[in-house]
């Protein structure tokens, strides 16, 4: 069958329509004409497979990685980077409309300065072929293991070290994990910060030989080696942790903040973009008496904003992360920052009773906020909330609940994970009818208020008209059309210098084009 791809899916697939149903087709790009077969027919949708690319999009590019389809980790490797960003902005907007009924402005995505070679860590299982170990990925929804020769999103040092470690392992004739014998190598975990590498070998119950460890320590950049003994079948990747050599913790510098990380500690996979994301949170956060950061991890965000609050309390449910975070607070001389180990929702419920919590920062897992957390927020007097999300769907659903008591001030997507459909989002929320204003720097063209005049800037309207009609329109013409449509302009905007001055009037074709732009931006 032949079809035209109409739009993007949330996982980076193309969507066409067949007999009234959406068809999800991997590796297809909007506006492409393709031939496809139906692989699965569900009640409300179809799964298709592209058999031939008939008309190729100008947004398609040659993918660097030869196994990008099989691996599945980089679903947008075949799409030019600017289009990847547009796709993420568009999907975020659609999701917010669908679940939160929000059709306001979203700030342009913060692009990744390094769309390739940005990932600072990896967790790769081992497999064996012709007696040699290699690492790779399981193809999505299958048990088929795909060998990885090279990964283009790993940092260069991380990737070079991964290949060098495999070479040493095979020189020592090491074997993959045998579930019956409970011995062998299961997973290779590596982290790279500030050109320093930590390696964690997840193994069965055997000891690592001194000769093997010595050879690994000779690799450039390797500063820490751990072993994690795991013989259970639980999904948790780590087992019993054993420190083998070098530095027990990893250290990294984020502007003026120092962090130390234990082997189990999580940190964002893109170090440079993490700094940009944290700076958004810092810039948007008002001066605060008491700030709570829920799901605080090792405390990076709390420490980044430490100078903006008298007291900051981080809440995290994993004790190792809390211990790590409190050590980081000491390391950074942040006497006003502390961390507690507790469920986020339960902790916030008693903190808002005990303290005057005026600012809340949340960075939840992909599942979003639980019911206890949302109920506590709605009943609280918290004036400002900053929501950091890695999942637009759960963000939008949570905002749909929170809008009963909070107004969305602005939204900033951040491209943390280039070549994938995932997007990180920061959302600033303000308590409705709050007695105290949020004191943050907000440009008028960034605001999403109910009055229509602030939903799009004059520059955006001009760009839209030019792009869709080829017409150039002036600010004066836009102002005239807005007045005709009942949109109140600010006093003296484009006002003539004298009462009898004559102004050129907007031609009908340009008026029509401007009205279409106003409709597009939800202003009329």
N, C-alpha and C positions, 0 to 999 in steps of 0.2 A: 504493500500500500504506500501511497505517496501523500505527504502532508507538509505543512509549513509550521515551524516551531514558533509559538506565539509569545512565550514568556519563560522566565526562569523559575525553577523549583527551589525550595529551601536548601536542598542538598547539592545544588549546582547542576542538576539535570535540566534538560529542556522540557517544556510542556506544550503538547499539541492537543487537539480535540478530535475525537472520533465518535460519531453517533451520540453526541451530547455529553460524553465523558472525557475528563482530562486524561491524557496519556503521558506518563512520565518516561522520558527517554534519555538514558545516560549519554554524556559526551556530545549532546546536540546543543546548539546555540540559537537563541532567538533570531528569527528572520531567515534561518537556513531552510532550504527545501531538502527533504530527505525521503528515502524509502525505508519502511520499517515493518517488522513483524510483531504481532501481539504475543507476549510471553505469559502474561497472567491477566485474567479478567476478574476484577473484584466488583462488589456491588456499586461502588461510587467512583471507581477509577480503574485505569488500565496501566499495565507495565509493558512498555515496548522496547524493542531492540533495533537500533539503526543498522540497516543492511547496506545502504549506499548513501553517500553524501552527494546530492544532485547539484545544489547551489550553495556554495560555501560563503559564510559570513566574513566580512573584512575584519571582524574582531577575533577571528580564529588565528592561532599561531602554531608553529611547529613545536611540540612539547620536547623539552630537553631530555626528560627521563624516558628510557625505553620501556619501562614496566609501569608507567603511571596508571594505566587502565587496570592492570592486574593487582597492583598494590592497593589502590583505592585511597591512599592517604592524601593525594593531591588531586582532588576532583576537578580543579580548574587549571591544571597545568597547560591545557590546550587553548587557554583564553588570554588575550593580551591584558596586561596588568591594569590599565585604566578601566577596562570593561569589568574586570573582577570587582573593582571598587564600586562602580556604578551598580553592579548586580547586588552587592551587599547593602548599599544604600536603599535600593529599590525594595529588596526583600524586607528590610527593617521597617520601611515605611508601610508596606502592605500589612505586615504583621501587627503594627501598632494600630492601624485603622481597623483591622479585623477584630482584635481582642480588647483593645482599650478605647476604641472609637476616637482615636487621636489622629487628626489630619493636619496638625500644625507643622511648623518648620523643623527640619532636622539639619543640624550643622553639617557641612561637608566632611566626609570621612578623613581622619588623620591617616595619611598614607604611610606605608611601611618604607623607611629609607633603604632597606635591603630586602626586596621581595624574594630573594634567594639567599641561601646560606645564613639564615637568621636563627635557626632553632638551637637552643643551648643544651638540650638534653635528649636522650633517647632511651627507650626500654624495648629491646629487641630479643625475641626468642631465638634459640639456636636450633638448627637442623643439621643433618649430616648427609653428604653425598660423596660416594666413592671413598669413604673413610676420612673425609675432610669436613670440619665444622664450617658453617657459614651462618650468618644472621639474615633475617628477612621479616616478612609480614604474612599473616594469613589473609587470603583474599576474602573480601567481605561476604559474610553469610555462607562461607564454605570452610572445609578443613584442608583446603589446598594451600600449601606453603609456597610463598614466592621468594626466591633467593634475591637478595639485594646486593648488587655489585657496588653501587654508589647512590647516595642520597643527596639531592640537590638543595634540600632545605636545611639540612644539618649545617652548622657552622663549619668552616673549612678545617679548623683544627680538630673539632670533634670527629669529623668524617675521616680525616687522615689517621687519627688515632684509632678509630674503630677498625679500619683496614689493617693497621699495623698490629693491633692486638690479636686479630684473627690469624694473622701470619704466624705470630709467636705461639699461639695455641696449637696450631697445626704442626709446627715444628716440634712441639712437645707431645704430639699424638694424643691430645685430649679428646674425650668423647662426649656426645650429647647425653642428656639425662635418660636413664633407664629406670622406669617406674618399678620394675620388679626388683632390681638390685638396689634401688634408692641411691644411685651414684650418678655422677656425670654433671654436665653443665646445662642449665635450663634457660637462663636469660642474661643478657649483657645490658647493664644499666650504666650510663655515662652522663656526666654533667660537666659543662665547661663555662667557667666564669673568669673574666679577666685573664684569658689565655692560660688558665690552669684547669687541669682535668682531674676529676674524681671518677674512679672505676669501681663498680660493685658487681662482683660475680655471684649470681644466684645459682646455687649448686645443690647437689645431693649431700650426703653425709661425709664425704671425703675431705681430707685436708689439702690445701694448695701446697705444691712443692716449693721449696726455697729457690730452686733453679728457675722455675717458671716465674715466680714473683720477682726475682732479681732482673730477669729479662724485661718484664713489663715496666719496672721502675726506670729503666734506661731510656724509655720513650720520652721525647721532648714534651714538656708541659704536664706530665703526669705527676701529681703531688699527693694523691691519696688513693689507697686501695682498701676495699672492704670485701668481705665475703658474707653472703646471706644464705644460711642453710635452710632449705625448704623441701620437705618430703611429703607434705600434705597436698591435697588436691583443691584447697580453697582458692578462690579467685585472687585473693590478696597476693601481690607479686613477691613480697618479702617474707622471710622466715626469721630465724634466729640470726641476729646481726653480730658479726665478728670483725673487729678492727684489725687489719693486717699490717699496714705500713703507711708512713708519711703523716699527713695532717688529718686529724679526726674530723674536722669540720672544713667546709668550703667557705671562703670569704669573698665578698664582692662589694664594690663601691658603687653606690647610686647617687651621683652628685655629692652632697655632703653627708650622706647616710652610709654607714657601714653595716653590713649584714653578715652573720655567720649562719651556716645551714648544716644541720645534722643530715645524715644520709637519707632518712625517710622524709625530710622536710620538702614541701612543695614550694617552688617559685615559678613565676610566669615563664613560659617557654621562649619568649622573645625579650631579651634584656633591654635593648634600646627602646622598644616601643613601650615597655613597662614604665620606663621613666617618663615618657610622654603622657601615658595614661595617668600616672600618679600626679603629674603636674596639673592635669585637668582637674582632678579631685582637689588638689591644693588651691588652685586658683578660684574654684567655685565655692569652697568652704568659707563661711563667714567666721568672724571672730566669735568664739564660743566659750561658754562657761564650762559645760561638761559635754563631751562628745563620746559616744559609744560607737565602736566599730565591731559589727557582728561578722562572724566567719573570718576572723582576723589572721589566721595562719601564723606565719612567723613574724607578723607585725610590721610589714613593710609600709603599708598605707598609713597606719597610725604614726609611725616614726616620720614619715614624709610630711605630715601635717602637724607635727608636735608643737610648732611655734604659734599655732592658730587657736589653741584652746588652753584654758587653765588646767583642765584635767581631761585625759583621754583614757578610756577603759576599753581594752580589746577583749572580745569574747570568742573562744574557740573550743570545740568539743574534743580535740585530740591533745592529750596531755604533753606528748613530746613537742608538739608545735608551740604550746603555751610556754613550756620551759625554755624553748629556743627563743621565743619572742621576748620573754622577760630578760634573758641574757642580752638580747639585742638592744633592749631599752637601756640597760646598764652600759653597754658598749658605746652608746651614743649620748650618754649623760642626760637621758630624757627622764628626769625625776618626776615629771607630771604624767608619764605614760606607764600603765600597768596592764597585765593580762590575766584573765581568769579562765579556768577550764569548766565549761558548763554548756548546756544546750542554749543556743542563741536566743530563741524565743522566751524560754523560762528565765534566763538571765535578764533580758531586757524588761520583763514584766516586773521583777523586783527592783531593778535599778531605777526605773522611772518613778517608783514609789519612794525610794530612798534619796534620790538626788534630782536636781533641776537639770535634767537632760534636755538640751536645746538643739543638739545636732546628732543625727544618726547616719553612719556610713554602713552600707551592707554590700558584701561581695559574695553572694551565695553560690552554691554549686549549680550545675545545669538545671536541677529540678526546681530552682527558685526558692521563694520564701514559703515556709510551712504555714499552716492555718494559725497556729499559736502566735507566730511572729506577726502576721498581718493583723490579727485581732488586737494585739498589744499596741502596734503602731497606730491603729485607728483610734484607740481609746486614749492614747497618750497626748501630751501637750508639746511634743517635739515639733519645733518650728521648721527645721530644715532637714531634708533627707537627701543623701546622695547614693544612688543605686548603681553599682557596677555590676554588669551582667555579661555572661558569656553565652547566653541563649536568648535571642529575641522573642521566642514564643513564650517562655515563662516570664520574661520581663513584661511583655505586653499583658499577659493574663494577670500578673500581680498589679500592674498599674490600673487595670480595669477595676480592681477592688479598691486600691488606695485612693483613686480619684474621688471617692466619697468625702475624703477629708483633705486631700492634697491636690495642688495644681502643678502641672508640668511646666517648669520654667524654661528648660532647654535640654537638648539631647545631643550627645556627641558620640558618633561611632568611631571606633579605632580599629584599623586593620592590623591585628596582631599576627594573624596566621595566613599569610599570603599563599596562594596556590590552592587554598581550601575555601569552602563556602562559609566558614565560621567568621563571626564578627564580634568584637567586644564593644560594649556600649556603656556610656556614662550618662545618667539621667539626674538632673537636679529638680527636686520637688520642694514646694513651699506649702506650709499649712494654710488652709483656707481660713480667712478671718483672723489670722494671727495678728496680735497687737504689735509685734515687733517685725520690722522689715528685714529681709535678707540683704546684708550689705556686701554685694559682690558686683564686680564690674561686668555689666551686660550692655552690649551695643544694641541700639534700637532694632537693627535688622536681624538680631538673633532671637528676639523675644517672640513667644507664641502667646499672645493675649487674645481676648475675645474680639476686640475691635479689629475689623478687617484690614484697616490701613497698615497694620504692622505684620501681616502675614507674609508679605514678600517685599523686597526692596525694589526701588526703581530700576536698579541695575539688573536685577533678576527678571523683571518684567520685560525690559528691553532685550535681554538675551533670549528670552523665550520667544518673543515676537520675531526677532531676527532669524532664529533657528527654524521656526515653523512656517514663516511666511516670506522671509527674505526682506521684510520691510524694516526700515530704521525709524524709530519713534523717539520723540523728545520727552523729557520730564514734564514739560508743559502739557503736551497732548495726553500723557498718562493722568496728570492731575485733573484735566478737563473731563476725561471719561470717568474717573473715580467720582467726581462730583455729580455727574449725571446719574451714576449708579447708586447715589446716596451714601457714598463713603466719605466721611468728614475728613477734610484735610487740616493739618495744623495751621494755626493763625499765621498769615503773611506768607504761606508757602506759594511761590510762583505768583504772588500778588503784583499787579502792575504798579509802576512807580507813581502814576497819577490816576485820578478817577476816570478821566476821559481817554486814557491810553487805549489803543486798540491792540488786541492780541490776535495772532493767527489762530484760526479754529482748526481742530483736528479733522482731517479728511475722512469720509465715510469708510474707506477701505482700512485705514489705520485704526479707526474707532472700533471696527469689527474685530480686528486682530488683537487690540488691547483688551476688549471684553473677553475674548477667548482665553487670554492669558490670566485675567482675573478669575475666570471660572476654574482654570487649571489649578490655581493656587488657593482655591476655596474661599475667595474673597467676595464673590457674588454667587 
